[in-house]
Amino acid sequence: MAQYGNPDSMRQDALRRSREMQRRTPVPEPKPAAPVRGDFPPPAQPAVPPFPKELQGLLQGWDGERLALLALLYLLYREGADPRLLLAIGYVLL
Protein backbone atom coordinates (compact mmCIF):
# COMPACT_ATOMS: atom_id res chain seq x y z
CA MET A 1 0.00 0.00 0.00
CA ALA A 2 1.46 3.34 -0.97
CA GLN A 3 2.10 6.09 1.52
CA TYR A 4 0.32 9.34 0.66
CA GLY A 5 1.62 12.73 1.64
CA ASN A 6 -1.45 14.80 0.83
CA PRO A 7 -5.16 14.20 0.21
CA ASP A 8 -4.91 15.24 -3.48
CA SER A 9 -2.64 12.34 -4.29
CA MET A 10 -5.06 9.92 -2.58
CA ARG A 11 -7.94 11.38 -4.58
CA GLN A 12 -6.01 11.11 -7.85
CA ASP A 13 -5.06 7.51 -7.09
CA ALA A 14 -8.70 6.63 -6.27
CA LEU A 15 -9.91 8.20 -9.52
CA ARG A 16 -7.25 6.32 -11.50
CA ARG A 17 -8.24 2.99 -9.91
CA SER A 18 -11.98 3.56 -10.49
CA ARG A 19 -11.38 4.39 -14.17
CA GLU A 20 -9.23 1.29 -14.53
CA MET A 21 -11.96 -0.89 -13.02
CA GLN A 22 -14.57 0.66 -15.30
CA ARG A 23 -12.42 -0.12 -18.34
CA ARG A 24 -12.07 -3.75 -17.22
CA THR A 25 -15.81 -4.24 -16.72
CA PRO A 26 -17.51 -5.56 -19.86
CA VAL A 27 -20.59 -3.70 -21.02
CA PRO A 28 -23.58 -6.08 -21.22
CA GLU A 29 -25.38 -6.14 -24.54
CA PRO A 30 -29.10 -5.30 -24.42
CA LYS A 31 -31.42 -8.25 -24.94
CA PRO A 32 -33.88 -8.01 -27.82
CA ALA A 33 -37.47 -7.44 -26.78
CA ALA A 34 -39.87 -10.34 -27.16
CA PRO A 35 -42.34 -9.84 -30.01
CA VAL A 36 -45.92 -9.03 -29.03
CA ARG A 37 -48.48 -11.46 -30.39
CA GLY A 38 -51.91 -9.90 -30.37
CA ASP A 39 -54.30 -9.72 -27.45
CA PHE A 40 -53.94 -12.04 -24.51
CA PRO A 41 -56.98 -13.55 -22.82
CA PRO A 42 -57.60 -12.37 -19.28
CA PRO A 43 -56.09 -14.62 -16.62
CA ALA A 44 -58.41 -17.22 -15.18
CA GLN A 45 -59.78 -16.43 -11.75
CA PRO A 46 -58.83 -19.06 -9.16
CA ALA A 47 -61.73 -21.01 -7.76
CA VAL A 48 -62.43 -19.89 -4.21
CA PRO A 49 -64.05 -22.53 -2.05
CA PRO A 50 -67.36 -21.40 -0.57
CA PHE A 51 -67.30 -20.11 2.99
CA PRO A 52 -69.12 -22.48 5.37
CA LYS A 53 -72.64 -21.24 6.09
CA GLU A 54 -72.20 -21.86 9.81
CA LEU A 55 -69.34 -19.37 9.93
CA GLN A 56 -71.12 -16.88 7.69
CA GLY A 57 -73.85 -16.40 10.24
CA LEU A 58 -71.42 -16.39 13.17
CA LEU A 59 -69.11 -13.74 11.70
CA GLN A 60 -71.81 -11.61 10.07
CA GLY A 61 -71.51 -8.54 12.33
CA TRP A 62 -67.74 -8.55 12.75
CA ASP A 63 -65.64 -5.70 11.34
CA GLY A 64 -62.30 -6.04 9.58
CA GLU A 65 -60.22 -5.44 12.71
CA ARG A 66 -61.89 -8.21 14.67
CA LEU A 67 -61.59 -10.62 11.74
CA ALA A 68 -57.88 -9.77 11.42
CA LEU A 69 -57.38 -10.44 15.14
CA LEU A 70 -59.24 -13.73 14.82
CA ALA A 71 -57.02 -14.74 11.90
CA LEU A 72 -53.93 -13.75 13.89
CA LEU A 73 -55.16 -15.77 16.85
CA TYR A 74 -55.67 -18.80 14.63
CA LEU A 75 -52.24 -18.50 13.00
CA LEU A 76 -50.47 -18.06 16.33
CA TYR A 77 -52.34 -21.05 17.73
CA ARG A 78 -51.24 -23.18 14.77
CA GLU A 79 -47.62 -22.09 15.30
CA GLY A 80 -47.68 -23.04 18.98
CA ALA A 81 -47.56 -19.54 20.46
CA ASP A 82 -47.49 -18.78 24.16
CA PRO A 83 -50.94 -19.43 25.70
CA ARG A 84 -50.82 -16.11 27.55
CA LEU A 85 -50.49 -14.31 24.22
CA LEU A 86 -53.43 -16.24 22.82
CA LEU A 87 -55.53 -15.39 25.85
CA ALA A 88 -54.59 -11.71 25.55
CA ILE A 89 -55.66 -11.59 21.90
CA GLY A 90 -58.86 -13.46 22.78
CA TYR A 91 -59.56 -10.87 25.50
CA VAL A 92 -59.16 -8.05 22.98
CA LEU A 93 -61.68 -9.81 20.74
CA LEU A 94 -64.35 -9.67 23.45
N, C-alpha and C positions, 0 to 999 in steps of 0.2 A: 504494500500500500504506500503510495507516495505521500511525502510530507508536504503540506501546503503552507506557504508563508502568508498569503492573504486570501480573503474571501473571493476575489475576482478570479483567481486561478482555479479555485474549487468549482466555481460556477462554469467557467469555460470548459473544464474537464467533464463536468456533468452534461453539458450541452453536447460535447463531442461524443460521449458514450451513448447518449440517447439517439443522436443521429445515426451512429453506427448500428445500433440495434434496429432502428427503423429500416435501414437499408437491408439488413439481413432478413427481416420478416417478409415472407412472400405475400403478395397481394392476392386474396382469393378472387376467383373469377365468378361473376354473377351467374346464378342458375337461370336457365330459360323458364319463363312462366308457362304453366300448364295451359293448354288450349281450353277454352270454354265451349261446352257442348250443349247449347240450348238451355231450356228451362229444366230445373230439377223439381221433382215432385216434393211436396211438403213431407217432412219426416213423420213417420207413424207415431201416434201417441201411445205410450205404454199403457197397458191394461192395468187399471187400478182395481184391486179387489174391493168389493163393497164393504162398507163399514157395518159391523154387526148392529142389528136393530136394537139389541138390549143396551148397547153403549150409546147409541144415538139418543135415546130418551134420557139416559142418565146424565149425559154431558151437554144436554140441550142449552141450559142457561149459563154455561161457563164462558168466561171471556178468554182472550188469547193468553193473558198472563197466567191464569190458573192452569190452562192446558199446558203451557210451557213448563210450569213447575211440576205438573203431574208427569210429563214426559221425562223431565230431569230426575224425578224421584224414581221412576221405573228404570232408567238407565243406570243410575247409581246403585239401585238394588241388584240389578243384573251383574254389575261389576264387583259386588261384594263390599260396598262402602260401609263406613262406620255406622252402626245402628243409631247412634245419637244424632248424626247428621240427617239420617232418614226421618227420624222423629221430628227434628227441627223443621225440615221442609214440609212434613205432613202437618205440623202445627200451623205453618204459614198458610197452608191450603184451607184451613178451617175458617 
